[in-house]
Amino acid sequence: MVDTFRVGLLLTERCNIACGHCWFDSGPDKTATMTPQEARCYIDQARGVPTVEWISFTGGEPFLLPEMLLDLVGYSSEGGLQTECVTNCFWTETEERAVEILGGLVDAGLDVINISSDDFHQRHISFDRVRNCYRAARTLGLKTVIMCAPSRSSALRIGRIVEMLGGDGIHILGGGEPEAPVSALAVETGFVPVGRAASIPREEWLVGESPVDGPCRTVLRDVGIAPGGRVLPCCSAASLVEDVTLGNAGKRRIASLIEEAGCRPVFKALTTIGPAKLAERLGILGEGRYVSRCHLCYEVLTDPRLGNALKTIA
């Protein structure tokens, strides 16, 4: 049995900005968006998966749909699920405004606000808005995650972001044991050079800072649903690969789609031996070629020889 713990709803592909590192290619020109009825249907289906505890609302930029977001957070919470919203903080013109909007979501049951902050985002959005969101979350007692996706020349690495936010209570994941009570987690992972980010020069890739070996612990455990109902196997760039799409949640229930996917050779391989072992069999594991396990996984899944490699494993 696959122990899926979170379902991410990509409420819209639209975003108010078009970051250069966005593997999903979100931007102002995108229009695909879920209806509230579709989103509620997917939440109901998620509740039907015994191991699912979380619903994450992401995009695109979900705060472009504030009324729908508020409704869905309440609907998920009333159904016994924990909730998270991901944002670039464009809407936090002032700290007071951030408290007002986040306060409504907290009253509806929001558990975590996930903030994206790095050079790519801050080329479009003032860091003051990130600070306003973070401070408002602290005022409200709302748990916070800060996600940073830097490049080699980035000025905003996770340590600098934590420093600019005041540092108190923010724990950098992988930075040892926290020294004080934790009010926020800070996570840094180099951007994945896929989608729009594929045009970023190789010398900007943060190769060697994240492990690529070992099995994947998120595929089929942290799944997504895109506008139109397409069920994605994970929350990273591998979900762009059409051949590993699980199916459509508008046509079949996600519980059965996830169960069937757990029997597919490609997912068995990713969760047991991992993408690095598959890359070895394909002859593409070369030293210093990949930013992260997710980057390597995408290259493995798009290699035309993968089917034969999976047959040798079976």
N, C-alpha and C positions, 0 to 999 in steps of 0.2 A: 504493500500500500504506500502511495506517495503522501508524505505529510506536508501538504501545501499549507502554509501558515498565513499567507497574505495574498489578496487579490487587488491589483492596482487598476483603477479605472482611469483611462486616458480620456477625460471628459471632452477634450477638444484638441485638435492639432494646431489650432490658432494660438499665436503668442503675440504680444505687443512688440516684441523684439525678435531679431533673427541672429542669434549668437553664432559665431564662426565655428564653434566646436560641437554644434547640436547634431548628433547622429540621427535624430528623428526628423530633422529638417523642418522643425516648427517655425512659424513666422506669421506676420500680419496677413500674408496672402492666402493662408490655408483656411479652409472653411469647414472641413469635416468635424462634426460635433454630435455628441449623443443627445438624444431627447431625455427629459427627466424620466419618462416612462421606461425607456430602455435601461437607463442607469439603475432605476429601482428594481427592474427585472434581474439585472446582473447581481445586484446586492442580495436579492432573495436567493438566487442560485448559489452565491458564495456561502450563505448561511446553511445551505444544504450539504456543504462539504464539512465533515465533522472536525477536521483539523484546522480550518480557517478561523483565525482570531482577529485579523486586521483587514480593513479596507483603506487603501491609499488613493487619494484624489490628486491626479496629476494631469499632465498634458504634454505639449502646449502649456498654457498658463490658466489653471482652473479658476483663478480669481477674476478672470474676465466674465465669469458666470456667477456672480456673488449670490443671487437669490437661489439659484439651483444648487450651489455648493452648500449653502446653509440648510436647505431642505434635505439634501442627501446625507449630510453629517448627522442630522437629527434622526433620519430614517434608519441609518446604520446603527447608531447608538441605541435607539429603542429596540433594535433587533438583537442586541447583545454583542455587537462587534465594536472593537476599538478602531479609532479613526485617525488618519494622518492627512494633512494637506501639504502639497509641495508648491513653492512659490518663488518668484524672483523679486518680490517686494515692491513692485512698481506702484502699488496702491497705497503705500504708507507715507503719504506726503508729510505727515507730522506724527509724532508719537501718540498724540491724542486720537488721531484718526485710526492709527493702528490698534489702540486699545478698544476703540468703539467696534471695529470690525471683528477683531479677534475675540472680543468679549462676547459678541453674539454667537460666534462659533463655539466658544467654550461652554456657554449656556446650553447649546444644542448637543454638547457631548464630545467636542474635539479633544483628542488626547495629545497629539504631537503636531507641531508646525515644523516643516522641513524647509530650510532656507538655502537657496542656491547663491553662492557668492564666490566670484573669482574674476580674473581680468576680463574674461569673455563677457560676463554679465555686466560688470561695472564699466565697460565701454559704452553701455547704453543707459545704465541706471546708477544714480549717485549712491555711493556707499552709505550716505546718511539714511537712506531708506532701509537698508539692511539693519543699521543700528536702531532705527525707530521700531522695526519689527521685533528685533531681539529684546529691546528694553520693554516693549509692551508685553511680550510673552512672559518676561520675568515678573512684571507687575501682576499679571494674571495667574502666575504659578503654572504656566503652560510649558510642558516639556518641549525642548527645542533640539533640532539636529541641524548642523551647518555643514553643507556639502560644498567642497571646493574641487574643481577639475582644472588644474593648472597645466601650463606648457613649460618648456625648459626655461624660457625667458620671463616667465610671469613674475610680476612684482608682488602680487597677492597670493602668497603661499599660506597654508593654513595657520602657521604660527603668527604671521603678521595679522591675519584676520582676527584671531583670538585677542591679540594685543590691542587692536583698534576697537574691539568691543569691550575692553576692560579686563578680560581674562578671568575675572572672579567666577568660579563655579563651572567654567567650560573645560571639559576634559577632551584632549586630543586622542582619538582612538589609535592605539599602538604606541602611545607615548608613556607607557608604564602605568603604575597604579595612581589613581587620583589622590591629590593631597587634601582635598576639601570636599564637602558635599557637592554632588554634580547636579547642575541645573540644565546643562546643555552638553551634547556630544558634538565634536568637530571631526569631520572625516575628509581626508584628502586622497583622491585617486586621479592620476593623470588622465587627460581626455583620451577617448578612444577614437583613433583616426579613421572613422567610418562615416558615411553619409556626407553632410556638409563639411565635416572635419577632415575628410580624406584629402582635401586640397591644402591642408596645413603642411608646410615643409617638414621633412623627416627630422631635421636637426632640432625641431621643437618638440619632438616626442620625448616623453619622460620614460625612456627605456631603462629597465633595470631597477626601478624603485618599488615595484610590486611583484610578488611571486606569480609564476605562471604554472608551476607544477602542482600536482595533487588534483583530487576530484572536485567538481563543481558542487557547491553546497546550496545554490540558489535555484538552479534550473528545476522547473516544475514545483518548486516550493514557494516561489515569489512570482506568480504569473500576472499577466496583464490582459486587459480587454480594451481594444482600440475602437474608435467610432466605426460603426458598421458591424460590430460583434466579433471581429477576428480575435481569437484567443492566442496570446503570445506566451512562449514557454518561460520567459524570464523578463527582468526589468532592464536588460542591457541590449547592446547592439545586435546580439544573436537573434533577437526577436524580429529583425528585419528580413531574415532568411525565410523565404516563402515555404521551403520544403519542411521546415520544422514548426510551422504554425499548427496548433492543436485542432483547429476547426472553428466553427462559428457559434457563439453563445446565443445567437438569435434563432438558431435552428436546432441545436442540441444542448443539453444541460452541461455546464462545465464540469460537474462531478464525473460524468461518464467520459468526457473528453480527456480529463486529467488521468483517469484510471487507464484508459487505452494508451495514452502517451507513455505511461510508466512501463509498458511492455515493449515499446519500440526500441530496437537495438541502439539507435543513436543516443537516446536518453539514458539507457542502461550504461552505455560506455562513458558518457559524460559524468555520471554520478558515481561510478566505480573507479575506473582508471584515470578519468579526467582528460581534458583536451590536449595536454602535453604529450601523453602516451599516443594519442591518435596522431598528433603532429609528427611524432617520431616515425610512425609507420608510413606517413605521407612524405617524409623527408623534408619537412618545412620547419623544423624546430630550431633552426640556427640561433646561436648565442646573440643576444642583443638586438633581436628583431621585433620584440613585442612589448607594448606598454604594460599590459596586464593579462590576467587569465581570460578576461572578457574579450580583449583584442585577439588573442590567440584563438579563442573559441570561434569567433566570427570567421577567421581565416580558414580554420578547419572545416567549418560547416559550408563554406562556399567553395571548397576544393572539389572539383569534379570527380576526383578519385576516391572520395569518402566512402561511397557505397561498397567498393571493393575492399577497402580497409576494414570496414565493419564486418564483412563476410569472413575475413581471416580471423577476426577476434571471435566470432561466433563458432 
